[in-house]
């Protein structure tokens, strides 16, 4: 069966990158059946550039989430803007009656290699259990060149996440809450699907990860996500040590810890499903034990 891919891109203020993203999709060896871009109240030239591209690219549809919101929000992503905007596009797509085999979320600053979608679909076809998949990201360094964003093999970047239709339906789609891109993968694995990032599928992330509303706010937001998703304090401490190596050094790790601790102090609503909590914490124990055993083998 020929894959039929629906791509939805929630965007805000991506005028600097969106044309590059569009050209990369137009150059795909396996082009998407449809690309819906939903603008979330941009106040730059994003919409004007999208409208020009819409006249040129037959598979592109441009929507707007609403009128510009002038209220000040210090961390817009913490309000779960991305999944809400994604679902606006999904509702307009005709899913699930459009015959799509896969649905993909693609951020407005991700440039895909020409063979990306073809190769990704080959991975799905080669593994019927694969429910959520994507590649890895590289991003520009201030001093020049690129660095690869580290990611666990069973985690997929929310910026370019692709779902098999059956998996997407079984997990109930994308939840409109902070931590959605961890919650969806956990439910996929709970339902017997595999989730995987492929290290040989490399895409360029033109804006540093989590920096749309400030790098430190981004790390704090990720700490809050960890709390909402029932990650254990021991895992969070170890994770903060790794994050502390990212610029700004040390402060990044402290921001992550702060986000987790603040969410705990304020008693943010966590995923209410007890089976989800047990599954998540069992996976974390297994990952931490696996890391310890791997270090022990290296030391021998």
C-alpha positions in Angstrom: 0.0 0.0 0.0 1.4 3.4 -1.0 1.9 5.6 2.0 -0.3 8.7 2.1 1.2 11.2 4.5 -0.6 14.1 6.2 1.8 16.7 7.6 0.6 19.3 10.1 2.8 22.2 11.1 1.8 24.5 14.0 3.9 27.7 13.4 4.4 31.1 15.0 6.9 33.7 13.8 8.8 31.4 11.4 9.3 33.9 8.6 13.1 33.3 8.8 12.7 29.6 8.2 9.4 28.6 6.6 10.4 29.0 3.0 13.4 26.7 3.5 11.1 24.1 5.2 8.6 24.4 2.3 11.3 23.9 -0.4 12.6 20.9 1.4 9.1 19.3 1.4 8.7 20.1 -2.3 12.0 18.4 -3.0 11.0 15.1 -1.2 11.5 11.9 -3.2 8.2 10.8 -1.6 6.1 14.0 -1.2 3.4 14.4 1.3 -0.2 14.0 0.2 -1.1 17.2 2.1 0.7 19.7 4.2 -1.4 21.9 6.5 0.3 24.8 8.2 -1.6 26.4 11.0 -0.4 29.9 12.0 -0.8 30.7 15.7 -1.0 34.4 15.7 2.3 35.3 14.2 3.3 39.0 14.3 6.0 38.8 11.7 5.9 38.0 7.9 5.1 34.3 8.4 1.6 34.4 7.0 2.5 36.5 4.0 5.3 34.1 3.0 3.0 31.1 3.5 0.3 32.6 1.3 2.9 33.1 -1.5 4.0 29.5 -1.1 0.4 28.3 -1.0 -0.1 29.6 -4.5 2.9 27.6 -5.7 2.7 24.3 -3.8 -0.4 22.2 -4.6 -0.2 20.1 -1.4 0.0 23.2 0.9 -3.0 24.5 2.8 -2.5 27.5 5.1 -4.9 28.1 8.1 -4.9 30.6 11.0 -5.7 29.6 14.5 -7.3 32.9 15.4 -6.9 36.6 15.6 -3.6 38.0 17.0 -3.4 37.7 20.8 -1.8 40.8 22.3 -1.6 39.4 25.9 1.9 39.0 27.2 2.9 35.3 27.8 6.3 34.6 29.1 6.5 31.1 27.9 3.9 30.4 25.2 4.8 26.8 24.8 4.0 26.1 28.5 0.4 26.8 27.6 0.4 23.7 25.3 0.0 26.0 22.2 1.7 23.5 19.8 -0.7 20.5 20.4 -3.8 22.7 20.4 -2.7 24.3 17.1 -1.8 20.9 15.7 -5.4 19.6 16.5 -6.8 22.7 14.6 -5.0 21.4 11.5 -6.1 17.8 12.2 -9.7 18.8 12.4 -9.5 20.7 9.1 -7.8 17.8 7.3 -10.7 15.4 7.0 -8.9 12.9 9.2 -9.7 10.0 9.5 -11.7 9.9 6.3 -9.0 11.2 4.0 -7.3 7.8 3.6 -4.1 8.9 5.2 -1.8 6.1 6.4 0.5 8.4 8.5 0.2 11.8 10.2 3.2 13.8 11.0 3.9 16.9 13.1 6.6 19.1 11.6 7.8 22.3 13.1 8.2 25.4 11.0 12.0 25.5 11.4 12.9 21.9 10.4 14.6 21.3 7.0 14.3 17.7 5.9 16.8 15.9 3.6 15.3 15.0 0.2 15.1 11.3 1.0 13.7 11.7 4.5 10.0 10.8 4.0 10.8 7.9 1.6 13.3 6.4 4.0 11.0 6.9 7.0 8.1 5.2 5.2 10.4 2.3 4.4 11.2 1.9 8.1 7.4 1.8 8.9 6.8 -0.7 6.2 9.7 -2.9 7.4 8.4 -3.0 11.0 4.6 -3.4 11.5 5.0 -2.7 15.2 6.6 0.7 14.6 4.0 3.2 15.8 5.9 6.5 16.2 9.1 7.4 14.5 11.4 10.2 13.3 15.0 11.1 12.7 17.5 13.1 14.7 18.2 16.8 14.6 21.3 18.9 14.2 21.3 22.6 15.0 23.7 25.5 14.3 26.3 26.4 16.9 27.0 30.0 17.8 30.7 29.5 16.8 29.7 27.9 13.5 29.0 24.4 12.3 26.3 22.1 13.7 25.8 19.9 16.8 23.6 16.9 17.1 20.8 17.0 19.7 21.1 14.0 21.9 18.0 11.8 22.2 17.2 8.4 23.5 16.6 5.8 20.9 13.0 5.2 22.0 12.1 8.9 22.1 11.1 10.9 19.1 11.5 14.7 18.8 8.2 16.4 19.0 9.4 18.7 16.2 9.2 16.0 13.5 7.1 13.1 14.9 5.4 10.7 12.6 2.6 8.4 13.6 1.3 5.2 12.0 -2.5 5.7 11.6 -3.4 2.7 13.7 -1.1 3.8 16.6 -2.4 7.4 16.4 -6.0 6.2 16.7 -5.3 3.8 19.6 -3.6 6.4 21.7 -6.3 8.9 21.1 -4.3 11.4 19.1 -2.3 14.3 20.6 -3.3 15.5 24.1 -3.6 19.2 24.5 -1.4 19.5 27.5 2.2 20.1 28.5 4.3 17.0 28.1 2.2 15.7 25.2 5.2 14.5 23.2 6.2 12.2 26.1 2.7 11.1 27.0 1.9 9.9 23.4 5.0 7.7 23.2 4.4 6.1 26.5 0.8 5.3 25.5 2.1 3.9 22.2 4.4 1.5 24.0 1.7 0.6 26.4 -0.4 -0.4 23.4 2.3 -2.6 22.0 3.8 -0.2 19.5 7.5 0.6 19.2 8.8 4.2 19.2 12.1 5.0 17.7 14.5 7.7 16.5 16.7 6.7 13.6 20.2 8.1 13.9 20.9 8.0 10.2 17.9 10.2 9.3 19.3 13.7 9.9 17.4 16.9 9.7 18.4 20.5 10.4 16.7 22.4 13.2 17.4 26.0 12.3 16.4 27.4 15.7 18.0 26.0 18.9 15.8 23.4 20.6 13.4 24.9 23.2 14.6 28.5 22.7 11.4 30.0 21.1 10.5 31.6 24.4 14.0 31.6 25.9 16.5 28.8 26.5 16.3 28.7 30.3 12.5 28.9 30.2 12.6 26.0 27.8 14.7 23.9 30.2 12.4 24.8 33.0 9.4 23.8 30.9 11.0 20.4 30.2 11.5 19.9 33.9 7.8 20.6 34.5 7.0 18.1 31.7 9.0 15.5 33.6 6.9 16.1 36.7 3.6 15.9 34.8 4.8 12.7 33.1 5.6 11.0 36.5 9.4 10.9 36.0 11.1 10.0 39.3 13.3 12.5 41.2 16.3 10.3 40.9 16.0 10.3 37.1 15.4 14.0 37.0 18.6 14.7 39.0 20.7 12.5 36.7 19.1 14.2 33.7 19.8 17.6 35.1 23.5 16.8 35.2 23.5 16.0 31.5 21.5 19.1 30.7 23.9 21.2 32.8 26.5 20.7 30.1 24.5 22.7 27.6 24.9 26.4 27.2 24.4 28.3 29.4 26.5 25.7 31.3 25.2 24.8 34.8 22.3 27.2 34.6 20.6 24.9 32.1 20.6 22.0 34.5 19.4 24.2 37.4 16.6 25.5 35.2 15.5 21.9 34.5 15.5 21.1 38.2 13.7 24.3 39.0 10.9 23.5 36.6 10.4 20.0 38.1 10.6 21.3 41.7 8.2 24.2 41.0 5.7 21.9 39.4 5.9 19.6 42.4 5.4 22.5 44.8 2.5 23.9 42.9 1.0 20.3 42.5 0.6 20.6 38.8 -1.9 18.1 37.5 -0.1 14.9 36.5 -1.2 12.2 34.0 -4.1 10.8 36.1 -3.8 7.2 34.7 -2.3 4.9 37.4 -1.3 2.4 34.8 0.6 5.1 32.9 2.5 6.0 36.1 3.5 2.4 36.8 4.5 1.8 33.2 6.6 5.0 33.1 8.4 4.4 36.3 9.1 0.8 35.4 10.6 1.9 32.1 12.8 4.5 33.9 14.1 1.9 36.4 15.0 -0.4 33.4 16.8 2.4 31.6 18.7 3.5 34.7 19.7 -0.2 35.4 20.7 -0.6 31.7 22.9 2.5 31.9 24.6 1.2 35.1 25.3 -2.2 33.6 26.7 -0.6 30.4 29.1 1.5 32.4 30.2 -1.5 34.4 30.9 -3.5 31.2 33.0 -0.6 29.9 35.0 -0.4 33.1 35.9 -4.1 32.9 
